[in-house]
C-alpha cells in the first residue's frame, strides 16, 4: 500500500489514482491521519493535473461514504433535491422549496452558509425571527412527512470529507476545479439521501463558472457522476452576469421570496423557480411533462397553497410564521441610501460579483467563515440590463445598521453598474434549460 506521501506524488507527477487509493486519501484525511498540509498539497496537485472521469466518480463516492448516509426511504414519494452552484441574489430555494412541496414533492434539504459574495440559504432563513436550522434526524424526517419540507444545516457527520476539504480549498485557491466541484456537490446530495437532483449551474461574473464552456463542462460531469452513483440528475445553465431578482441580502431576500410566492416577485426569479420546479415535479412523478407541471405550480401560487406551505414550514422550524403576511417583522437596516445615476443612458451590464461585494460592504456577507453577518443589511436593485435611466434615477437602495458602511458600499455598487449611451438587449436568463 502506498504511503500518503506517495499518493501525493502520483498526482503531482500526473498519474492516475485507483478507487482504493482515493478511498484511502479521503478516509485518512477525515480520521486525522492525513494532516491539512498533505491534503492541501494533494488538492493543488489535483487542481493542476486534473482527475479523469473514473477518478472523479471514485472520489465523489468516497466523500459521500465518509460519514453517515441519510436514509429518506421512510418518506413516501421520490425525493428530489435542487442545488445551485451559487450566485448573487440567488433566492431560489426560499421560493422553490415550499412551491414544490405544496404540489406534493417532498423536499428534504441540507443547505450551507454564505461565504464571500454569494449568499447562504441558512443565513437567509435565520433572518426570520426564531427560525432554527438545527433539527435532530428524527425531527427532520418527521417534519418532511408532516409539512412536506425541511431545510437544515449540513450535519457534521454527513459527508465530513467535503466539509474539511472545502475549508482547505477555500484558502488554497483550489475551489474552481471541475472534478473537485463535482465531488463536493454530488457527494453531499448522495449522502443526503436524494433520489433525483436538479442542478442550476450559474454562468457569468457572479458565478464560479465565468464562461459558458466551463459551465457546460461542469454540468456534463455533474450529470455523469451523479448517474454513475445511481441518481437521476438534470442540469440547467442560467445567467449570472447580473444578479437574480432585485434583493441581495438576507432578510431582504426573504421579503422577495414571500412576494414571489404571492405572485408579485421579479420576473426572472419567478421564471427560474417555475422552470426548476417543473423539472422537480416531473422527476417526482407528480406530472408527466413540464407544461403540466408548470400549470400546477402557477395554480399553487394563485390559490395561496405555496404561501401556506411556506408559513407552515417557518412555524415548524420555530420561526415567526406571521412574516408571510407582514414582512415588517423582518429586520431591515436602520440606515439607507439611494444610489442615483449620474448620467442618462441604458444599463449596459453589471459586474455581478461587484454587486455582491457591495452588499458585503453593508454587513450582509462574511469574508471569513467565523465572521458575523447583519441579517438586516444589503441592497435592492432598481434596474436591470437594457433598462433606460435618466440622471438622478435610483440605481439601488443600500441598507445597513451602521451608516459608516454605506460609503464603501456605494463606491462598490457604482463600480459594478455600467451605463452606456446605446440601447442593449437584456441577456437571456437560460443558456440551456
N, C-alpha and C positions, 0 to 999 in steps of 0.2 A: 504493500500500500504506500502510495506517495505521501511524503510529508506535506504540511501546509505550504511550506516554502516552495517545494517542488511544484505544487499545484499553481502557485502564483507564476512560477517560471514558465509553465506550459502556456498560459495565456499571454504572458509578456512576449514570448517568442512566436506568437501566432498559431499555437497549437489548438487542438480541439479536445474538449473535455468529454468524458463519458458521463452517463447519467449518474453512476455511482460516485464519481468524483465531485459532481455538483451537489449531490446529496451530502457528501462528506463536508464540503465547504460550508453549506448552509447550517447543518447541524452543529458543526464545530463553532461557528460564529454565535449561534443562538445560545449554546451552552456556556460560552465564555472561554472555551479552549483557544479559539482564534481571536486575538486581540484586535481592537479597532484599526491599528496601523497596518496590520496584514490585510484585513478586508478592504481598507482604503486602497492599498496597493493593487489588490485584485480588481476592484471596481474600475480603477483607472486603466488597468490593462484591458479589461473587457470593453471599456468605453472606446479605447483607441483601436484595439484589434477586432472588436465585434464578437458576436456569438452567432453561430449558424442556427438554422431552424430547429434542429434536434436539441441543441444546447438550450435554446430559449424555452422550449417546451419542458425540458427536464428541470431547468432552474425554477420555472413557474410552479411545477408540481411540488418540488422540494420545499419551496417557500410556503405554499398552501398547506402542506402537511407538517409545518414546523411547530404547530400548536394545535389547539382544539379545532375540530371541524364542526361547524354549526349544523344541526340536523333540523330541517324545517319540514320533515315528512309528515309531522302531525297536523300541519296546516293544510286544509283541503285546497286543491287547485294548483295551477302552475305558478311558481314563484318567479316573478320577473323583476330583475333589478335594472337600474339605469345608472350610468356613470358618465360624467363629463370630464374631459381632460383639463378643464379649468379655464377660467376667463374672467373678465371684468364685468360686474353686474350680472353674473350668472345665477339668477334667482330660480332657475328651473325646478329644482327639487321641491321647493316650498309650494309650488303650484302643482307640479306633476304628481307628486305622491298622493295627496288627497283626491285629485281629479281621477286618477286611475283606480284608486281604491274604491271610490264612490261608484265605479262601474263594475266592480266585482273581482278585480285582480288584486290579490294580497300583496302588500309592499312591506318587506322586512329588510330594512336598510341600515347598514353601518356607514357613517359618514365621517368626514375629517374636519379639522380646523383650518383656518386660513393662515397662509404664510406669504409675506411679500404682498404683491399687488393683486393676487387672486383671493377671493373671499371664501370663507369656510361655512358650510351648511350648519355646523354645530354652533358657531358663533352667532349666526343669524337667528337660529331657534332660541338661543339663550337670551336674546334681546327681548323676548316675550316674558313679562314678569312671571316668575315662578317655574318656568319651563325647565325640566331636567332632562339631560341627555344620557343619564346613567340609569339602567334598569338591570335587575337580575335576570339571568337567562330565562327562567320560567315565566317571569312577569313580561318579558319581551315577547315570548311566544303567545302568551295569553292575550296580550294587547292586540297582536296581529289578528288573532282569531276573533276577538270581540269587536274591534274598531275597524279592522281592515288594514291598518298600517302602524308601524313604529319606526322611528329613526333615532338611532343611538350612536354614541361614540364607539370607535373600534375597541373591542375588548383586548386587554393586554395579552391574553392567552390565545387570541385568534390571530394567526399569521404574524407572530412576533418577529419573524425574519424580516418581513417588509418594514416594520416599524424601525428596527435597528439599522437596516440597510439604507432606508430613505434618509434617516437622520445623517448618515455619513455622506450620502450622495449630495445632500443639500449643501454641505460645507466643503466638498471636494471637487466641485464643478463637473460632476458626472451625472446630473439629472437628465439632460437631453440626449439620452441613448435609447434608441427604439427597443432593443431587447430588454434593457433594464426597466423601461416604462411598461412594457408588456408584462414582465414578471410582476411588477408592483400592482398593476390594475387587476389582471386576471387572477392572480393568487388570492387577493382579497375577496373577489367575487366567488371563487370556488370554495374557499374556506368559510365564507358567509352563508353558503347553502343555496345560492341562486340556481334555478333550473335553466333560466334563459336570461340574456343580458342585452340591453340596448345601449350602445355606446355613442356618445356625442363627441366627435373629435373636432376640436376647435382649431381654426387656421387663421393666422394673422398676427398683427403686432401685439395683441393682448393675450396670445396663447403661447404654449411651449413650442408648438409646431408653427414656425413662421412662414413656411411655404406649402403650397398645395401638394407638391411632390412628396415632401416629408410626411404630410398628414395622410396621404393615400398609402404610403408605405407602412405607417403605423397602423392604420385601420385594417389593412390586409393581414398584418401579423397578429393583431389582436383577435381577429375573427378566426384565423387559422389555429392559433394556440388554444383559444377557448374551446373550439370544436374538438381538438385533439384530447382535451381533458373532459369531454362529454357534455359541454354546454352549447346551447344554441346561441350564437352571437350575431347581432345585427348592428352595423355601423352606419352612421351618417356623418357627413362633413359639413360644418357650419362656420360662417364668417365670424371672426373676432378681430377685424380691423377697426371696428367701432364697438363700444360697449353694448351689451344686450340690454334692452329696456332703457330706462332712464335713471334708475336709482343705483347708486354704488355706496354701500354702507349697510350695516347690519339691520337695525330697526327700520331704516328707510326701505330696504328690500323686502322686509316683511309687509310693510304697508303696500308696496307694489304688488306683492303676491296676493294679498287679500283683494285688492282692486281687480286683479286678473281673474281670480276665482268668481268675482261678481260680474265678469264680462266687461270690465271697464279698464283693463290693463293695456299696456303698449302693444301695438300690432305685432312687433317682431317677437316679443316674449310669448304672446298668446299663440302665434302661429307655430313657434318651435314646440311648445307644450302639446299642441294638437297633433303635430307630426310624430313626436316621440310617443305620445300617449296612444295614438292609433296603432303604432307598431307593437307596443306593450299589450294592448288588448287582443291583437291577433295572436301574438305569441302565447298569451294566457288563455286562448281558446274562447274568449268572450265574443269575438266577431270573426267572420270568415275572411273579410277583406278590409282594407284600411278605410275605404269610403264609408262603409257601415260603421266602423269603429269611430271615425271622426264624428258622425252624427250622434252616436251615443255620448261622446264627450261634450259636444255642444249642448245636448239636452240636459246633461248633468249640471252644466253651468247655468243654463237658462232657468231650470227648476229650483236651483239653490242646493241640490244634493252635494255638489262639490264643496260648497262653503260649509254645509252641515258636517261633512266628514272632516274638514279642517278644524272646525270647532270641537268636535268630539276628540280628535287627535290631540289638540292642545290641552284639553281638560284631562285626558288620560295620562299625560306626562307632566301633570302638575301645574300647567300654565294657566293664565287668566284667559279663559275662552271668550271673554267679553271683547277682546281685541278684534274679533271677527266682525263686530258691529260698531266698535268705537276705537278707531286707530289712535285717538288721542291718548289712550292708555299706554301706548308705546313710547319709549324715551325719544326725545329729539333735542339736538344741540341748542343750548341757550343762546348762542351767538351765531348769526347768519350773515352771509354776504352774497349779494348778487354780482356775478361777474358779467360785465356788459361787453358787447362787441365794440371795438374801437373804430371800425370802418365797415361800410356796407359791402356785401358780396354774397357768395354762396359757400356753405360749409363743404369744403373740398375733401376733408378727411380728418381722421383722428390718429394720434398715437395712443392706442387703447391702453397700452401699459402705462403711459404717462398719465392718463386719466385715473387709472388705479392708484398710481403713486400720489396723485393729488388727494385722493380720498385717504390714503395712508397718512398724509401730512396733517389731516384734520384729526387724526387719532383713531380712524376706523380700521386700520390694519396693524400688523405686527411685523417688525423686521427680524425678530428672533422668536423662537418657539415659546420662550418664557415671558415675552412681553405681554402686558395687559392691553386690551383694546377698549375703546369707548363705544358702546353699542348705539349711542345717540348721534355719533358723528358720521360724516360722509358728504355726499353731494347728489344733487339731482340735475341731470342734463335737460336743457330745454330745446336742444337742437339735434338733428340727425344729418348724416351726409346727404347732400343735394338740396338742403333747405336754404331758402333766401333769408338773409338777415340784414337789418339796417343798423347803422351806428347807434349804439345805445340799447339795442335789444339784448335781453338777458341770454347768455350762453348757458349758464349753470348757476345754481344756488348752493353755496357751501354751508355746512353745519358743523359746529364744534362747541365743546364745553369750555374751551379756553380761547378767547379772542386772539391771543398772540399766535395761534397756529394758523390763522386764516391767511396771513401774508404769504407764507411759503406755499400753501395750498393754491392760492390764486396764481402765483407765478407758474407753478407746475401745470395748472389747468390751462392757462393761456398758451403755454408752450406745446400743449397736447392737441390744441384745436387749430386746424388750418383753414383759413378763409381765403378763397380765391376770387378772381374777378370774372370768371366764366361759369356758367351753369354746368353741373355734373350730374350724372345719373347715380342714384343710390345703388350700392353694391347688392348682389343677391344674397339673401340670408343663407341659402343652401347651396353648397358646392356639389353635394351629392346626397340624395335622400331616398 
